[in-house]
Amino acid sequence: MKFNLLVSTYRNREDDCISELWYLFRELGDDQVEVRRALVPGLLFVRTKLNPYEASKKIGEIARERPWDVRYTLKLTPIDAVTSDDVEEIKRVAVSLANAKIGESETYRITVNKRISNISSRKLIEEIAKGINRKVNLKSPDKILQVEIIGKDVGIAILRPEDVVSIVKITTS
């Protein structure tokens, strides 16, 4: 499944989160949303026809206004592209996205989150960085090139720090 949103939930609460996401996405206008369990407990792949950046932001707003309606969704990460776990393919897609979505005057950082994979994060970051002619800022970058490796499924996104919506932070602040 080509997904455009990665959602984390509590372990063993995936089914509750799937039901919650169906409800939330229907409210947002997508009654065709697809949600599938990832190989890793607590992770779900979501495919929505909505803009994943806007959808996750709106779910964050719902959590702020009505925290009782968002009980199982913990974090939403928009995904720009999905590829295989082939290192050359990951590099090609990541560099292409970075050069298209990170402005020449913007800084960036690469973050790799991997589960069920033997790919070396350090080597992958080094390979991707060779193809990006932008300034690196590890502490407070303008954009984050996020690579999510879950077994053979790899999602890649160019995110601003506020694009990842943490429901826990919203409901406890």
Long-range contacts (C-beta under 8 A, 24 or more apart in sequence): 1-34, 1-36, 1-45, 1-47, 2-47, 2-82, 3-36, 3-45, 3-46, 3-47, 3-79, 3-82, 3-153, 3-155, 4-46, 4-47, 4-48, 4-52, 4-78, 4-79, 4-80, 4-82, 5-45, 5-46, 5-47, 5-48, 5-52, 5-55, 5-56, 5-76, 5-77, 5-78, 5-79, 6-38, 6-43, 6-44, 6-45, 6-46, 6-76, 6-77, 6-79, 6-148, 6-155, 7-35, 7-43, 7-44, 7-45, 7-46, 7-73, 7-74, 7-75, 7-76, 7-77, 8-42, 8-43, 8-44, 8-74, 8-75, 8-77, 9-42, 9-43, 9-44, 9-72, 9-73, 9-74, 10-42, 10-72, 10-74, 11-41, 11-42, 12-41, 13-42, 13-72, 14-41, 14-42, 14-44, 16-71, 16-72, 17-44, 17-72, 17-73, 18-44, 20-69, 20-70, 20-71, 20-72, 20-73, 21-46, 21-73, 23-69, 24-59, 24-62, 24-69, 24-70, 24-73, 25-50, 25-55, 27-62, 28-55, 28-58, 28-59, 30-55, 38-150, 38-151, 38-153, 39-115, 39-116, 39-150, 39-151, 39-153, 40-115, 40-116, 40-150, 40-151, 43-115, 43-150, 45-153, 52-78, 52-79, 53-78, 53-163, 56-163, 56-164, 56-165, 57-165, 59-165, 59-167, 60-165, 60-167, 60-170, 63-167, 63-170, 63-171, 64-170, 64-171, 67-171, 70-167, 70-171, 73-167, 74-166, 74-167, 74-168, 75-164, 75-165, 75-166, 75-167, 75-168, 76-164, 76-165, 76-167, 77-146, 77-148, 77-155, 77-157, 77-159, 77-163, 77-164, 78-157, 78-159, 78-163, 78-164, 79-148, 79-155, 79-156, 79-157, 80-156, 80-157, 80-158, 81-155, 81-156, 81-157, 82-153, 82-154, 82-155, 82-156, 83-154, 83-156, 84-152, 84-154, 85-117, 85-119, 85-149, 85-151, 85-152, 85-153, 85-154, 87-119, 87-123, 87-124, 87-127, 90-119, 90-124, 90-128, 90-147, 90-149, 90-154, 90-156, 91-124, 91-127, 91-128, 91-131, 93-156, 94-128, 94-131, 94-145, 94-147, 94-156, 95-128, 95-131, 95-132, 97-145, 97-156, 97-157, 97-158, 98-128, 98-131, 98-132, 98-134, 98-145, 98-158, 99-131, 99-132, 99-133, 101-143, 101-158, 102-132, 102-134, 102-142, 102-143, 102-145, 102-158, 103-142, 104-133, 104-134, 106-134, 106-135, 106-141, 106-142, 106-143, 107-134, 107-135, 107-136, 107-137, 107-141, 107-142, 107-143, 108-132, 108-134, 108-135, 108-136, 108-137, 108-141, 108-142, 108-143, 108-144, 108-145, 109-136, 109-137, 109-138, 109-141, 109-143, 109-144, 109-145, 110-144, 110-145, 110-147, 111-144, 111-145, 111-146, 111-147, 112-146, 112-147, 112-149, 113-146, 113-147, 113-148, 113-149, 114-147, 114-148, 114-149, 114-150, 115-149, 115-150, 115-151, 116-150, 116-151, 117-149, 117-150, 117-151, 119-149
